Amino acid sequence: MTPAIRIFATNRFGASEIPPKTHVASLELAASIPWKGEEDHAVPKVHLVSEVRLGFLATAQPPTIIVMAPQPLRIAIGCDEAGHSYKETLKADLESSSLVSSVIDVGVDENTDKTAYPHLAVAACQKVLDGEADRALLVCGTGLGVAISANKVPGIRAVTAHDSFSVERAIMSNDAQVLCMGQRVIGVELARRLAKEWLEYRFDPQSASADKVKAINQYEKDLYAKEHAANRITGVDAVVDVGDAVDKEHQHVREALGKD
């Protein structure tokens, strides 16, 4: 597993970042450096590796490679009664991680709370849309209901993932902001492991997957435009402008959650 990294070559004249797509060898070299920390899923640290000679760099002295830890994330977390136990465990892990700057818990707070999962899923996604969180982690019985609910929120890409490869590709291939898991499907230690791995990945907007994600976003915008145009023709009061339509949908979510 390769965490998100940045590489800088430095010499007595200054420092410059090495473009990952241009210098793949340097990425592989830096990625091979073991992260320092506790256990096998340690938090990445900053490494200074001296006396590393890179043949493609004509420098006055051997460059230094600096591997930077990923920027800490703000995470919204939520569950229904079927996912409460795992949510509390994962929340504690997130709060103790150096890869997380803040955790917003949208509920439920007790395993006797019967609030239906769509409300919690949408509440967490709203934190992402409002810029209060970078990602959201949702837990229900199977991880399916919260994912379906989250994907109803315009602009959100949510996945259910119960294995390491799917968690990786959810970020690297799909730029999904929301990870969903099922408390009745996987063991708690696997859930904890996947959540830790999830924090280490960052989507590369220069990757081949970027155009595919843009296509998803464009379909969403186009479908909104068609839906509201059709509503106008049939006499249904609708907002034709796509941006206004999305804003209106967000307002409906807030009202449903009692935020306004």
Secondary structure, DSSP 8 states (H G I E B T S, - for coil): -------EEEETTEEEE--TTT-HHHHHHHHTS---SSSTT-----EEE-S---TT---SS--EEEE-----EEEEEEE-GGGHHHHHHHHHHHHT-TTEEEEEE-S--STT----HHHHHHHHHHHHHTTS-SEEEEEESSSHHHHHHHTTSTT--EEE--SHHHHHHHHHTT--SEEEEETTTS-HHHHHHHHHHHHH----TTSTTHHHHHHHHHHHHHHHHHHHHHHHHTT-----SHHHHHHHHHHHHHHHTT--
